[in-house]
Amino acid sequence: MPELSLESLPETITRNLSRNLCVCYDVPRQEVIECILQGASTWEEVSDKTYACQGSGCCERQVKRLVEQINELKAQNSSD
């Protein structure tokens, strides 16, 4: 089964890719998604690699949700 890519993700996940998900550190949504696709499996790993969630933490819930959604898709993709 091919690896997930940005282009293969549902539109609900890839909406507003260039918009900052983390406004404190100017981290765009696309950077967070790509980090997860490259192997980050927790929001802490995403934070360590992108600096998202290290300011006020207002984006933490969004990052956690992206990690959850993309990891579910990865699991489905590997079981097909």
C-alpha angles and dihedrals in degrees: 000000000000120000118260115262135190089257093053096054121102117265091244089067098040097046114126096007096170094048116101112256090186109042094181093064100020094244111165121221090244092059091053092048093047090050090055092046089052092057112281103140101179135046088243091059090049089050093049092052101038105022089236112148093022096104121054092334093234091133096050094098092051093049092048090051093050091049090050095047096045094044089052090052091048090052092049091047093052094048095051 
